[in-house]
Amino acid sequence: MRVRKESAINQKDRQVATLANSLAHPVRVALVRYLMNKNCGKGVDNITCNKDLVELFPYSQSTISQHVKILKEAGVFLTEEREKYTFYEVNPKLFSLIKTLLS
């Protein structure tokens, strides 16, 4: 019978891996950088509509939506529904960490 070793991987390791994975594509990095630069992550002005994000790239709406979905699931983007649009902003809790990584 084998003795099971405790994992050296903790919750913080998992969070860093999730964040790294969410930034593992140049389009996702560009999306985050765009929102971060829009107003340095402060106030209502940094919230961007989904159609604005689609207009940034020569990709289809569904492709951009898939990238945004990954960022949302990782907690990088926060969303707000207003009428028929979804608005996005960079999660302020992750803002400084992401800013350090992308600068």
C-alpha positions as CSV (number, residue, x, y, z in Angstrom):
1,M,0.0,0.0,0.0
2,R,1.3,3.4,-1.0
3,V,1.2,6.4,1.3
4,R,-0.3,9.4,-0.3
5,K,1.9,12.5,-0.1
6,E,0.5,15.8,0.6
7,S,0.5,18.1,-2.4
8,A,3.0,21.0,-2.4
9,I,0.5,22.9,-4.5
10,N,-1.6,25.3,-2.5
11,Q,-4.6,27.6,-3.4
12,K,-2.3,30.5,-4.2
13,D,-0.4,28.3,-6.7
14,R,-3.7,27.4,-8.4
15,Q,-4.8,31.1,-8.5
16,V,-1.5,32.1,-10.2
17,A,-1.8,29.3,-12.7
18,T,-5.4,30.2,-13.5
19,L,-4.4,33.9,-14.0
20,A,-1.4,32.8,-16.1
21,N,-3.6,30.6,-18.3
22,S,-6.1,33.3,-18.8
23,L,-3.3,35.6,-20.1
24,A,-1.8,32.8,-22.3
25,H,-3.1,34.3,-25.6
26,P,-2.0,37.6,-27.2
27,V,-5.7,38.7,-27.8
28,R,-6.5,38.2,-24.1
29,V,-3.4,40.2,-23.1
30,A,-4.4,42.9,-25.5
31,L,-8.0,43.0,-24.1
32,V,-6.7,43.3,-20.5
33,R,-4.2,46.0,-21.5
34,Y,-6.9,47.9,-23.3
35,L,-9.2,48.0,-20.3
36,M,-6.3,48.8,-17.9
37,N,-5.1,51.7,-20.0
38,K,-8.6,53.1,-20.6
39,N,-8.7,54.7,-17.2
40,C,-6.2,52.9,-15.0
41,G,-8.9,50.7,-13.5
42,K,-10.6,53.4,-11.6
43,G,-14.1,54.7,-11.9
44,V,-17.0,54.2,-14.3
45,D,-15.0,55.3,-17.3
46,N,-13.0,52.1,-17.4
47,I,-16.1,50.0,-18.1
48,T,-16.3,49.0,-21.7
49,C,-19.2,47.6,-23.8
50,N,-18.8,44.2,-25.5
51,K,-19.2,45.8,-28.9
52,D,-16.3,48.1,-28.2
53,L,-14.1,45.2,-27.5
54,V,-15.1,43.4,-30.8
55,E,-14.3,46.6,-32.8
56,L,-10.7,46.5,-31.5
57,F,-9.7,43.3,-33.4
58,P,-10.1,41.8,-36.9
59,Y,-11.8,38.8,-35.3
60,S,-15.4,37.7,-35.2
61,Q,-17.7,38.6,-32.2
62,S,-17.8,34.9,-31.2
63,T,-14.0,34.7,-31.1
64,I,-13.7,37.8,-28.9
65,S,-16.5,36.4,-26.7
66,Q,-14.6,33.2,-26.1
67,H,-11.5,35.1,-25.0
68,V,-13.6,37.4,-22.8
69,K,-15.3,34.3,-21.3
70,I,-11.9,32.9,-20.3
71,L,-10.9,36.2,-18.6
72,K,-14.3,36.3,-16.8
73,E,-13.9,32.7,-15.5
74,A,-10.4,33.5,-14.2
75,G,-11.8,36.5,-12.4
76,V,-9.8,39.0,-14.5
77,F,-12.9,40.7,-15.9
78,L,-15.9,41.8,-14.0
79,T,-19.2,42.2,-15.9
80,E,-22.3,44.4,-15.6
81,E,-25.4,43.9,-17.6
82,R,-27.1,47.1,-18.9
83,E,-30.1,46.7,-21.2
84,K,-29.0,44.7,-24.2
85,Y,-25.2,45.2,-23.6
86,T,-22.6,43.6,-21.3
87,F,-20.0,45.9,-19.9
88,Y,-16.5,44.8,-18.7
89,E,-13.9,46.1,-16.4
90,V,-10.6,44.7,-15.0
91,N,-11.1,43.3,-11.5
92,P,-9.6,45.9,-9.2
93,K,-8.4,43.1,-6.8
94,L,-6.2,41.7,-9.6
95,F,-5.4,45.1,-11.2
96,S,-2.1,45.7,-9.5
97,L,-0.8,42.2,-10.1
98,I,-1.8,42.2,-13.7
99,K,-0.3,45.7,-14.2
100,T,3.0,44.4,-12.8
101,L,2.9,41.4,-15.1
102,L,2.0,43.4,-18.3
103,S,4.3,46.4,-17.8
